[in-house]
Amino acid sequence: MDKPEVEPTMIERLSKPEVTDLSYLKEIVTSYYLTFNEEEIPQTPPPTPERAMIYRTIALYIDLGNKKELKARWQNYWLKCCRSPECDYIFLFLKDKVNREADILELWNQEKEIWQTASDSNKVREIHRHAYSRFLLRRYAIKETLTLLDMNRSIADVKKLLNLFAKLSVRIFVGLIVGYFFSILNPTLWELAMGMRCCQYFLSWFFLFIFSFLYLWYECYTEVEYRKCLAFKRIWIVAIINLVISYVIAFWLVYFLKNFPQIFLPGKYSGLALEINLWYKPTVFFAVLAMFLSIFIQHFWQEKTVLEPF
């Protein structure tokens, strides 16, 4: 016996970009015993997921004819909703239907009314670019951030790319320096690092990296509405950036400790530095240990993710 067809919910019907006519939208909304007035822009976040889908449809898909100013206000409203922490609960409910980053990039198109009606669109876009790039970096959305920067392979874009890398690196760098402060200046850890066998190095590296990776994954997981696969895809590049910067710092710190042990290591431990192989034991050990410590220190130090700029 065939199962009876289940009528789709309003959220399911509005999640597809097929509703472009205002009268058709009103017909759908009315069939679910709701109403709205397209002339009134809400001043508060959407109270329900259904309301959010109505507002999103108006901002992204509905053709309001010559009412470009009205359309621009709707687009500005939904753009703010995509970034606002007050709307997190809405997007958590709609995580299978709505992608916040995709909506931001959709509205970032210069042809949209929000930019066409602005008195100084370039200045307005720069203000928005700063705010929304921070938001995207908080969610580990590096690819989307590059799109937001309007990259088109020019000299100016090289500066944008370097600026983005600086934003990505500052918090990581500062966290790693703090991590090294608590590890590489500890003589006991030096003895441990110099006394390990190859298998012990491998196991310590492996477990410290896995623990660091899992924490970064969980942090990203909570930021992207608990979507496991998306968090896993985004976190690899962040983990690699962390590890590369950590190894660079480790190499130079170990180099100075090797050449100036009396300055950095007290008394009886200073002789350990003379046995250092720059490419092997301490560099490998301290790089992953500092990475591990820096991630947890940042978690307790500030309520920001690893990639979010200062």
N, C-alpha and C positions, 0 to 999 in steps of 0.2 A: 504494500500500500504506500503510495507516494505521500511524503510529508508535506503538509500545507506550507505554502510560502510565507515567510516571515516578513512583514512590512518593514522596510529600512527605517531607522530613526532619522530625525532631522539632521543630526550631526553627520551621519553617513551620507545623506543626500547632499549636504552642503560641503562635504570634504572634497568633492570633485569639481573642477573648474568648468562646469557646464552651465551653471546658473549665472547668466550675464544680463538678464532682463529684470528690471526692478519689479514689474508687476508679477512675474513668475516667482520671484523670491517672496513677495508678499503672500502669494497664493500658497506656497509651501509652508511659510511660517504660520499663516492663519489656520492651516489644516492641523497644526499641533497646538492650537488655542493660544498662540502668542501674537503679539503685535509690535510694531516699531514705527518710528517716524524718522525717515532718512534726513529730515531737516534739523534734527536735534542730535548734536554730537555729545556723547556721554562725557561726564567730567570725572568719573570714577572708573576703576577697573570693572570688567564684565562680572556681574554677580553670579552667573552660571556658565557652564560650558556651552549651552545652547545659545545664550546671548553672545558669547565670544565668537561663535561660528557665524552668527548673523552679521556682526560688526566686521569680521574678517572678510566675509563675502562682499560686503559693500565696498570695503577699502580696496580689495584686490581685483574683483571681477565685474562688479555692476557698473554699467555705463550710465552715468548721470547726465549725459547730453552736454549742454553748454554750461552746466553748473560746475565749472572747474575748481572754483574756490571751495565749494562744498566737498568735492571729491578730494581735494588736497587736505582738507581738515580731517576727513575720515582716514586718509592714508597716514597722516601725522599721528593720529590717535592710535592706530594699530601698530605703527612703528614703535611708539612709546610702550605699548603693551608688551611687545616682544622682548623688550629689555627690562621691564619693571619687575623687581622681586615680588611685588604685590600680585602679579599674575602667574607666579610659579605654580600655584595649585591648579590653575586653569590648564596650563600646558602639561602638567603631570597627568591630568585626566585625558587630555587630547593627544598624548604622546604618539599614538598610533595613527593619528589623522593629520597632525600639524607639525611641521618642522620650523622652529623659530628662526634658525639661521637662513633657511630657504626663503621665508617670508621677508626677512630683512634685506636679503640680496635682491628679491623681486622688487621691493620698493626702492632699492638703491638705483634702479634704472633712471637715467637722466630724462627719459621721455615721460616719466610719471608726473602727474599734476603737482605733486608736493614740491617738485623742483621748478617746474615750468611757471608756477604762479609766485614763487619767492622773488622778492625785490632784488636780492643779491644771492643767487643760487650757489655760487662758488663758496662764498663765505659761510652760508648755512650748511653746505655739505661738509666743509672742513670741521665745523663744530660737531656735527653729527658723526663724522668719521672718527674723531678722537674718542667720543663716548662709546660708539658701537664697536670699535676695534678692541677697546678694553673689555667689553662684554664678551666678544667672541673669543678673545684670548683666555678669559676666565673659564670658558667652556672648552679650551684646548682646540678650538676650530682654526687652525693655522691656515688651511687652504682657503676657507671663507674670508679670513682676514686679508689675505693677499688679494682676493677679488674686491673686497671693500676698498682697498688702496688704489683701485683703478689701474692696475699694472698694464702697461702697453710697451714694455721693452725700450724705454727711453732712458737718458742719463738721469733725469729726475727720479725715475722709478728705482734706479740703483740706490739713490739716497733713501727712498722709502723703504727699500728692502733692508738696507743697513740699519735704519732706524727701527724697523720691526725686530731685527735680530738683537739689537741692543735692548729693546723692551723684553724680549724673551730671555735674555742672558742676565740682566741685572739681578733679579731676584734669585735666580739659580746661583750666580756667582757669589752673592753675599751669603746665601745659605751655606754654600760649600766652604767658604772661608771660616764661617762660624763652626761648621762641622770639623774642619781641620784643626781649629783652635783647641777643640775638646779631645782630639785624637792624636795628632802628629807630635804634639808637645808633651805627650805622656810617655815617660821612659819605659814603663812597664809594657805598653803596647809595642814599643820598638823591639823589646826583647822577644815578645810574642811573634812579631813579624819576621824577625831574623831567625827564629828557631823552628819555623814551620817547614814541613816537608811539602813536596809538590802536590800530593793528593790533598793535603790540608789547605793549601792555597786555593786549589780548585774548588773545594767544598765551601770554603769561607766566601770566595768570590761569588759562587753560584747562589748560595742562600741569601747573602746580603743583597745581591742584585734582584733576586726574586721577591724578597720582602719589600724592597724599594718599589719595584714594578707594581706589585699588588696594591701598595698604598696609593700610588699615583693612579692606578686603574680605579680604585674605589672612590678617590676624590673626583675623578672625571665622571664616574658612574652616577654619583649623586648630583652633579651639575647638569647632566644631560637627561634628566627625567628618568633615571634608572633604566637606561637602554644599554644592555650588556655589550652587544656587538659594536655599537657606535663608540662606546668608551674604549673598547679593545683596539679598534682601528685608529683612534686618535692618540692613544697613549704611547705608541711605539716611538714616534719621532721625539716626544718629550723625554722619554727614558734615554734615548740615544744621545740627545743634546746634553742631558745631565751627565751622562757617563763620559762623553768626550771632554767637556769642560773640566770635569773632575780629574781626568787623567792628565790634562795639560797643567792644571794647578799642582797635582801631585808630583809631576816630573820636576817642576821648578822648585818646589819646596824641598823635595828630597835632594835636589842638586845643591841647594844652599846648606842644607843640614849636613851633607857629605863634606862640603868644603869648609864650613864654619861650625863644626860640632860644638866647640866650647861656648859659642854664643847661645845656641838653642838648646843644647842638652847638658844637664848638670853633671858634674863630677864623673863618677865611675861609668856612666852610660855614654859619655861622649865618644869612647873608642868604638862603639857599635857602628857609628856612622861611617867609619873608614872602610868597612866591609861591604858597603852598599853597591849593588849593581843597579844603575839607574833605570834599566829597562825591565827589572824583574821584581824581586821580593817586596820591598816597601812600597814601591809605586803601585803595584797591583793591589796590595792589601789596603793601603790608606785611601786609594781612589774610591773603592766601593764602600769602605767604612764611612768616609766623609759624606758620600752621596746618601747613604742610609741615614746618618745622623742629621744631615741638613734638611731632608724632607720632613722628619718628625719635629725638628726644631721650628721650622717654618709653620707647621701646623699649630703649635702651641703659641708661637710668637704673634702671628697675625691671622685674621680670618679671611685670607685671600689664597687663591690657588697658586701653584708654583709658577704658572705662566703669566698671571695677572700683573701688569706693571705697577710700580709704586705710585 
